[in-house]
Amino acid sequence: MIKVVVFDFDGTLVDSNTAKHECLHAAVSCFAGGDVALRAALDIGGNRYKMFGEVARRLDAARDDLAEELTETYTRCCANAIFRAPERRGARASLIALRRMGLRLWINSGTPHRDLRELVRRRGLMPYFRGMLGSPTPKSDNLRRIMRIENVPSISVLHIGDSPDDYVAAREAGTWFVAIDAERRIPKPVRFAVDDLVPLASVLRKLHPQSRAQALLDTGAVR
């Protein structure tokens, strides 16, 4: 039975992916070859620290501070953009419904932990969540930490996200996974995929009370 629901933040609760994409390009716009380096880094993948580390290596490997500078520029841009972005359709209604069902809600985000709490507070979402964890800690490690805090096994945890990193984190931690797939960012097919959060309560009902063994058989080790 699902007891804990963990949400990614930007792109999942907040419809901010277009704004984040613009911030990526803004961060490298003043560098010759910045967009080329950015495209190469995006192909490699990873969180913002890894990505801008790769961008910095390609732009000027001799500058030890460039990766941090690019990451900070992007993070500041994202903080403003995420605050202004609309909520994902059905987000707040789903949070209210899940709380009424007695589920324990968390955020697991790629947004730096130092900025995440303030962003959630400014958007008026703090009362819905028991806690929130951000980067640079990997999302899979954050999921494991949440399981330890809540004293639940992975079969009792649902992770919801819109990116390949969210999919990988759920796979590595062994939790259920629902993809927010409006922008088709997750390349592999997943068992549960929705365009927004409106159908979330009905998806949750479908998860009970399957056994872990059956889930592994059905999904190839990704619930």
VEXTOR-942057 format. One record per residue (C-alpha): x, y, z; residue in three letters. Coordinates in steps of 0.25 Angstrom, whole numbers, always signed. Last residue first. Layout:
<atoms>
ATOM   east  north     up    r
ATOM      X      Y      Z  Ala
...
</atoms>
This chain:
<atoms>
ATOM   east  north     up    r
ATOM    +29     +1    -43  Arg
ATOM    +43     -1    -50  Val
ATOM    +48    -15    -49  Ala
ATOM    +44    -20    -62  Gly
ATOM    +30    -14    -61  Thr
ATOM    +20    -26    -60  Asp
ATOM    +29    -36    -53  Leu
ATOM    +35    -26    -43  Leu
ATOM    +21    -21    -40  Ala
ATOM    +17    -36    -38  Gln
ATOM    +28    -38    -28  Ala
ATOM    +25    -25    -20  Arg
ATOM    +11    -29    -18  Ser
ATOM     -1    -21    -24  Gln
ATOM    -10    -15    -14  Pro
ATOM    -13     -5    -18  His
ATOM     -6     +3    -29  Leu
ATOM    -19     +5    -37  Lys
ATOM    -24    +14    -26  Arg
ATOM    -12    +23    -28  Leu
ATOM    -15    +25    -43  Val
ATOM    -29    +30    -39  Ser
ATOM    -23    +40    -30  Ala
ATOM    -13    +45    -40  Leu
ATOM    -23    +47    -51  Pro
ATOM    -22    +63    -50  Val
ATOM     -7    +63    -48  Leu
ATOM     -4    +66    -63  Asp
ATOM     +0    +58    -76  Asp
ATOM     +0    +45    -69  Val
ATOM     +9    +33    -70  Ala
ATOM     +8    +20    -62  Phe
ATOM    +15     +7    -67  Arg
ATOM    +27    +15    -73  Val
ATOM    +32    +15    -87  Pro
ATOM    +46    +20    -88  Lys
ATOM    +50    +34    -94  Pro
ATOM    +45    +42    -82  Ile
ATOM    +44    +56    -86  Arg
ATOM    +31    +55    -94  Arg
ATOM    +26    +69    -91  Glu
ATOM    +13    +65    -84  Ala
ATOM    +19    +53    -78  Asp
ATOM    +17    +54    -63  Ile
ATOM    +23    +40    -61  Ala
ATOM    +18    +32    -49  Val
ATOM    +28    +23    -42  Phe
ATOM    +27    +12    -31  Trp
ATOM    +40    +11    -23  Thr
ATOM    +52     +3    -24  Gly
ATOM    +62    +13    -20  Ala
ATOM    +70    +11    -33  Glu
ATOM    +58    +11    -42  Arg
ATOM    +51    +23    -35  Ala
ATOM    +64    +31    -37  Ala
ATOM    +65    +27    -51  Val
ATOM    +51    +31    -55  Tyr
ATOM    +53    +45    -47  Asp
ATOM    +66    +47    -54  Asp
ATOM    +59    +44    -68  Pro
ATOM    +50    +56    -65  Ser
ATOM    +35    +58    -62  Asp
ATOM    +34    +53    -47  Gly
ATOM    +25    +46    -38  Ile
ATOM    +31    +36    -27  His
ATOM    +22    +26    -20  Leu
ATOM    +26    +20     -8  Val
ATOM    +20     +8     +0  Ser
ATOM    +28     -3     -9  Ile
ATOM    +41     +5     -5  Ser
ATOM    +39     +0    +10  Pro
ATOM    +34    +10    +20  Val
ATOM    +41    +16    +33  Asn
ATOM    +37    +31    +29  Glu
ATOM    +51    +36    +32  Ile
ATOM    +58    +24    +26  Arg
ATOM    +49    +24    +13  Met
ATOM    +51    +39    +12  Ile
ATOM    +66    +37    +12  Arg
ATOM    +65    +26     +1  Arg
ATOM    +58    +36     -7  Leu
ATOM    +68    +46     -5  Asn
ATOM    +79    +36     -9  Asp
ATOM    +71    +33    -22  Ser
ATOM    +70    +48    -25  Lys
ATOM    +85    +51    -24  Pro
ATOM    +89    +60    -13  Thr
ATOM    +93    +74    -20  Pro
ATOM    +81    +76    -20  Ser
ATOM    +68    +76    -12  Gly
ATOM    +60    +70     -1  Leu
ATOM    +47    +74     +4  Met
ATOM    +39    +71    +17  Gly
ATOM    +25    +68    +22  Arg
ATOM    +18    +75    +11  Phe
ATOM     +4    +81     +9  Tyr
ATOM     +6    +93    +18  Pro
ATOM    +18    +98    +10  Met
ATOM    +11   +100     -3  Leu
ATOM     +9   +115     -3  Gly
ATOM    +17   +118    -15  Arg
ATOM    +27   +127     -7  Arg
ATOM    +28   +115     +3  Arg
ATOM    +32   +105     -8  Val
ATOM    +42   +115    -14  Leu
ATOM    +48   +118     +0  Glu
ATOM    +49   +103     +3  Arg
ATOM    +56   +100    -10  Leu
ATOM    +67   +110    -10  Asp
ATOM    +77   +104     +0  Arg
ATOM    +73    +90     -5  His
ATOM    +78    +93    -19  Pro
ATOM    +66    +90    -29  Thr
ATOM    +68    +76    -34  Gly
ATOM    +56    +73    -26  Ser
ATOM    +50    +62    -16  Asn
ATOM    +37    +68    -10  Ile
ATOM    +30    +60     +1  Trp
ATOM    +16    +56     +4  Leu
ATOM    +10    +46    +15  Arg
ATOM     -3    +40    +11  Leu
ATOM    -15    +41    +20  Gly
ATOM    -25    +41     +8  Met
ATOM    -29    +55    +12  Arg
ATOM    -14    +59     +9  Arg
ATOM    -15    +52     -4  Leu
ATOM    -27    +60     -8  Ala
ATOM    -21    +73     -4  Ile
ATOM     -9    +71    -12  Leu
ATOM    -17    +66    -24  Ser
ATOM    -25    +79    -24  Ala
ATOM    -12    +87    -23  Arg
ATOM     -6    +81    -35  Ala
ATOM    -17    +78    -44  Gly
ATOM    -11    +86    -56  Arg
ATOM     +4    +88    -53  Arg
ATOM     +5   +101    -45  Glu
ATOM     +8   +114    -54  Pro
ATOM    +22   +119    -55  Ala
ATOM    +25   +132    -47  Arg
ATOM    +33   +126    -36  Phe
ATOM    +39   +116    -45  Ile
ATOM    +45   +127    -54  Ala
ATOM    +51   +135    -42  Asn
ATOM    +58   +123    -36  Ala
ATOM    +62   +118    -50  Cys
ATOM    +69   +131    -53  Cys
ATOM    +77   +130    -40  Arg
ATOM    +80   +115    -42  Thr
ATOM    +85   +118    -56  Tyr
ATOM    +95   +129    -52  Thr
ATOM    +99   +121    -40  Glu
ATOM   +102   +109    -49  Thr
ATOM   +110   +117    -59  Leu
ATOM   +118   +123    -48  Glu
ATOM   +121   +110    -41  Glu
ATOM   +125   +104    -54  Ala
ATOM   +134   +116    -58  Leu
ATOM   +142   +116    -45  Asp
ATOM   +154   +107    -48  Asp
ATOM   +156   +114    -61  Arg
ATOM   +167   +107    -69  Ala
ATOM   +157    +97    -76  Ala
ATOM   +150   +109    -83  Asp
ATOM   +138   +107    -92  Leu
ATOM   +138    +91    -92  Arg
ATOM   +141    +89    -78  Arg
ATOM   +131   +100    -74  Ala
ATOM   +120    +93    -81  Val
ATOM   +124    +80    -75  Glu
ATOM   +124    +86    -61  Gly
ATOM   +111    +92    -65  Phe
ATOM   +104    +79    -67  Met
ATOM   +110    +72    -55  Lys
ATOM   +105    +83    -46  Tyr
ATOM    +92    +85    -53  Arg
ATOM    +88    +70    -51  Asn
ATOM    +92    +59    -61  Gly
ATOM    +92    +58    -76  Gly
ATOM   +102    +55    -87  Ile
ATOM    +93    +60    -98  Asp
ATOM    +91    +73    -89  Leu
ATOM   +106    +75    -88  Ala
ATOM   +108    +75   -103  Ala
ATOM    +96    +84   -105  Arg
ATOM   +102    +94    -95  Leu
ATOM   +116    +94   -101  Ala
ATOM   +109    +97   -115  Val
ATOM   +101   +108   -108  Asp
ATOM   +113   +114   -102  Gly
ATOM   +122   +115   -114  Gly
ATOM   +125   +129   -111  Ala
ATOM   +121   +132    -97  Phe
ATOM   +111   +143    -93  Cys
ATOM    +99   +134    -96  Ser
ATOM   +103   +123    -86  Val
ATOM    +94   +125    -75  Ala
ATOM    +83   +131    -84  Ala
ATOM    +82   +117    -91  His
ATOM    +80   +109    -79  Leu
ATOM    +70   +120    -74  Cys
ATOM    +61   +119    -86  Glu
ATOM    +61   +104    -84  His
ATOM    +57   +106    -69  Lys
ATOM    +45   +115    -74  Ala
ATOM    +40   +105    -84  Thr
ATOM    +41    +94    -73  Asn
ATOM    +33   +102    -62  Ser
ATOM    +20    +96    -61  Asp
ATOM    +20    +95    -46  Val
ATOM    +17    +83    -38  Leu
ATOM    +24    +74    -48  Thr
ATOM    +33    +82    -57  Gly
ATOM    +39    +89    -45  Asp
ATOM    +36    +81    -32  Phe
ATOM    +38    +66    -32  Asp
ATOM    +28    +59    -24  Phe
ATOM    +29    +48    -13  Val
ATOM    +17    +41     -9  Val
ATOM    +18    +33     +4  Val
ATOM     +8    +22     +9  Lys
ATOM     +5    +14     -3  Ile
ATOM     +0     +0     +0  Met
</atoms>
